[in-house]
Amino acid sequence: MRLGAQIVKELLVNLRDGQVRLAFVGPPLLQVCLLAYAATLEVRNVDIAVVNDDTGRASHELVQRIGSARFVHELVVVHRAETIAQLVDRRKVLVGVHIAADFSRDVAAGRPASVQVLVDGRRGNSGQIALSYLQNIANDYGAELTGSRAAGVPRTEVRNWFNENLIYLWFVLPAMTGILVMFTTLVVTALSIAKEREQGTFDQLLVSPSSPLEIVIAKCVPAFIIAIAQAALMVSVATLIFDIPFAGSLPLLLLAVVLFGFSLVGIGLMLSAICETQQQAILSVFAVGYPLIMISGFATPVENMPDWLQTIAEGSPLKHFLVIVQGSFSKAMPPIEVWSNAWPMLVIGLISLAMAMVIVKRKLQ
């Protein structure tokens, strides 16, 4: 009875505040809509400078193919190689292409014909992606010129499983579900005890008959409910509005969301028990949240990290949840694979909740 009353009280505190209600729905939806188009590794609207010192047909065909590529915004034709360096230096173009005077002659003679490409290294990621696009154009054209597509000549056919067209939106939106749910849950739980300390109501807990376990549970339940509701909202937005296919099992994904929320409320409540003010709680959420994103595999594959950092990454609930949520959207993950990434979140939640309960118990004494 006492526990139920405390849970109801925590829910009412969060739901009666209009700003808090808006924060649960408005910013996550706004961030999903913005990041769906802003957070992408695709390179578009690229300005490319070209110097063509060759007057043959092959070089003009190559320039025409580059200019008609979908990622090219404007093809700037210049007459000197020094001009390309100046345009790159002033950030007017991302890539410069220099075709030598003997390009068509080498092609006609069957000799290797090379093209010099100058890439703006200050925009390393975009430059390398644009370079790969140009290499594909040159390789396809070179294959046609040399007859590599003739019968009996081996060639490579690439097929991408689960995301045949490499639509980046299919990758980033499921991942954003985990990131947004993580920050919302951490903020709600981190503010729970810190807010009571700042408002002076924490002293009432000192004289209440509630045990530390009841206090911890009462603080966890509202954030836990919010985490599940927000995850359901994000998945619905991804499937219904952005038409991202969902090939997995909803019950298995729900199990992962429950364990993910369980691990997050444990971490958030531990931060709340340590912090004295709401400002400290907010700062602690960002201090913990951003490292968790960096080692989760969202931006950089975990396999590329040093061994010691990969070991630390196993303690990030976001790392395990991203494997499940991205796999649930792209393919039907078997239950054993889901569970292999779900049980670490259960362990993380149990450890963090135990630590939070110890800290709360010391504060109450």
Order of alpha helices (4+ residues) and beta strands (2+ residues): alpha-alpha-beta-alpha-beta-alpha-beta-alpha-beta-alpha-alpha-alpha-alpha-alpha-alpha-alpha-alpha-alpha
